């Protein structure tokens, strides 16, 4: 089931504003490790590096992609799937980078055969993965590294679902929303996340 980010949990995601409409399925506990919960293990498997491709443990990543598509499909109304244009948040690496990981595009590709899935937003240069970076970039910095693929803007979407694996501060969603709103002024934009990061009281106090 999808849960909406409301005023009670909005402070956990510093870059989001009350006007932002975002939903999530599970909760990932920061710093808890893969053994902390089923969702933590799922996220770790989903984010497994593509450098593991061809090795015995890589099936955990493909299994997580299948699970993500199944849970997202079960969480959405068929009417919404038919209406929305699904846009994955780009990974940290560009398409020509050997470490490019299109896991969210793969998830959306398994959502429904009739779903409108478009990689509308592309990243200009590769950056460190956010969860490995000492300092997370803000929405402005992320926005400046994004560009719309003009070959994919037609037909004009009425509803855009920006999709990613884990909602942390919300900076990537805000950058995506800004760019998409500049291109599709009349579109209704929502965020869909497989999980949201929740504070770990043992670490954060």
N, C-alpha and C positions, 0 to 999 in steps of 0.2 A: 504494500500500500504506500502511496505517496503521502508525505507529510509536508505541509506548507511551512516555510520559515516565517514565524510570526514574531510579535514584539518581545516575547519571552526569551527566544533564542537568537534574535537578531544580533545582540551584542557579541555573540561568539564569532561573528563574521563581519569584521570591522569595516570592510569596504562597502557593504550593502547598505541600502537606504530603505525606509519603510515602503517606498513606492515600487521597489523591485519585487517581482513575483518569482519566487524560487521554491522548488520542491525537491525532496530527497527521499530515498528509500531506507537506507540503513545508517548506522552511526559508527564512525571510525574513531577510535580513541587515540589521541596524540601520544606518541611515545610508549604505547602499550605493547608493541611488538606483535608479531603475527599470531602468537599463542594467546593473546589477550581475549579475543572474541572471534566468532565466526566471520563477522564483517571485516575485522582486521586481517584475518587470514586471506579472505577473498580479495581485499585491496592489494595485499602484498603479492599475491599470485597474479593479479591483473597487471600490476606494474613491473612484473619480472622483466628484466632486460632482454632485448632481442638478441643480445650476444649469446644467450643460452639456447637459441634456436638450433635444433638438431640434437640437443642433449636430452638425456632421459627425463629431466625434470621439467622440460618445456611444456609438457602436456598440461601442467597445472595452469599455465597462462591461457592456453586454448580452452580449457575447461571453464576458467573464470569468464572468458569472453562469451561462451555459450550461456553460462548462468546469468550474466549481466543482461544479455538480450532477452532471455526468458523472463526475468524479474521485471524488466522495464516494460515488456509487452503486457504482462499480467497486471501491471500497475496503471496502465493507460486505457481510457475508453477507446473502443474501436473508432468512434466518431472523431476523436482527437487525432488518432493516427492517420485517418483519411484526410483530415483538414490541414494538419501542420506540416511545415517544412522543418526537418531535423538537421541541425547544423552542429557538427562536433567542434569543440574547442581544439585548436591545433595543438599537437604535442610540442615538446620543447625543441625538437630538432626538425629541420626542413626536409622536404621530400628527398632531396639528393644526398642527405647525410646518412652514413652507414648505420647510425643509431636511431634512425627514424622509426617511430613506433605508432602505427595507425590503429591502436587497439579500439579507440572509440568509434572510428569509422567502421571497423569490423563489427562491433556491437550493433551499430545502427543498421548495418547491412543485413543483419539477421533478425531485425525487429519485425518486419512484415514485408512481403514481396511487393506490396503496392505502396509502401511508404516513400515519401519524397525526401530523400537524403541527399544533401548537397554539402560539399566542402567549400562553402561560400567564402570562408576566411582562410587566407594563407599567411604563413609566417615568413618574413623576409630573411632573417638570419637565425641560425641555431643559437640557443641560450642554454645555460645549465638547467637541469631539472629543478623545479621549484622546491621539491622536498629535500634536495641535497644542497641547496644554496644557503649561504650564511645569511644573506639579506634578500628578502622577497621583493620583487619589483612591484611598483604601484601601477594603477590603471593607466596612467599617462605613458609610462615607459613601455608597457605592453602594447597599448594602442599604436604607438609609433612604429612598432615592429609588425603590425598587421596590415593586410591589404585585401580588398575584395576581389574575388575572381569574377571579372565582368562577363566571362563566358557562361556563368551559371546564374545570372540574375533573373532570367526569364524561365518560366512565368513568374510574375511578381507574387511573392508569398503574402498571405493575409495573416498567418500566425507562424511565428518562428520559435522553435524550441532549441535553445542553446544547451548542448548536452556535454557533460564531463563526468569523470569518475568520482572525484572528491571535491566538495566545496570546502575551501579553507577560509581565507579572508574575503574572497569574492572579487579579487582584482581582475582576474581573467574574464569573468562574466561581465563586469562593468566595462572593460575595454571592448569586448565583443558587442555588447548592447549598444554602446556609443557608435561604433562603426556601422552596425547594421541599421540603426535608426537614421543615420545620415543617408543611407542608400534606400531604405524602405520606410519612408516617413509615416506611412499609415499602418504598418504592421504591428501586431501585438506580440511582444517578445517576452518569453518566460524562460527560466532556467530549470533544467532537469538534471539531477545529480544522483549517481548510484549510492552515494553516502555523503554525509557531512562530517567534518572533523569536530569532535567535541573535546573540551578541555579535559586534561587528566589532572584531577585534584591532587594526586600524589606528587606531580611534577610542578604544576602551576600554582598550587596552594589554594 
